Amino acid sequence: MLKQKYHQSNVSVNSRYSIKVKSMARSGMALLHDVLEDPKLNKQDKIYLVFDHDEHTPQELLECFDQAKKSRYDITILFSNICFEVWILMHFEPVTAAYTRKQLFAKLSGEKYFNEEYSRNKGQKINILRDRISTAVKNANRISSPSDESTKIIKKDPYTNVNLYLKDIFQTEQY
């Protein structure tokens, strides 16, 4: 879903800014390092790094948040714990219990959700989610806040802050 939703053609439709989306198949510090080493980056650019808790240690995550904040660039981290599928599930219901990645994939494969093997079609069924974004934002607002500190974010499970930045990314008030 993220790759399609944040694909350049989808992002720039409602935005006043030139937006470039780059999938880097990286996460955490490796992703941040690759972004900071990009010679095409300008200090004026607004950068959103999107990644999950995955197998990163708390120390690695804190270092990534800290380095992003200290960098000379305007970097915002969109973070989900344990994985991005927490955000996807919030399109259907509030999420207050911790799940494993496997449990989330199994749940999203169920009849009430995607009604097919989620892991095989991950990101391909955006039409199911499009009309549910306001529900996802409302559900995510219950567990995240703009004032959340990185030390608290990495411990919260479930957690996502994707909801906090959609209006900025898409330059809209509709969510």
Steps between C-alpha positions, in 0.01 A plus 500: 500500500773745593685457173181570303357767727827689518595436140597830340197515271267460799683737733544792266137517389391719792834643600642847436848355519716290274498161667733215423439155642791265519468140620836402641443148641673612818395571854620686808858627502580344162214697345598822677864457396404448134279809505767717663755386241273589206687769302174631349358596839442869575479659842158635402361152435246351739586134551269232635664171596250217535599183681393243759640381829587170332803338661669826596617526858369788713851649493510492118159664479591773748822568310305530176248745648784698660709517182198603293428782744864616506545489124511821299193382309132523589438130570183350643480132587172320440532201728283197570539238770514210442442550129316722251206261499394650835408810295324286239291324767399840640308559177258236629507520880675649802822317586583492868666158540849404391522267201786320333555559128368148434184567703436828316543335160263218604240746629520718187452186288164439669153538354432835674815651350665403170340153477813351341861431593620847601872424470466408131306816412661745741457850358276394211155566649512873567141542380383314812681754721437828318156565649617397846786746551302721737421192711869407507596854604239500777618161627868596483433829682412288804856368528719777358555868557718769339671543838611136520871469570715240325578328831127438550420423136734204476346341810136542395348189348285545305611835361496700181538869428411487129172671591682809625656585164241416233365855485851639451599244241183532295438870574139438590268543796265217399642234731 
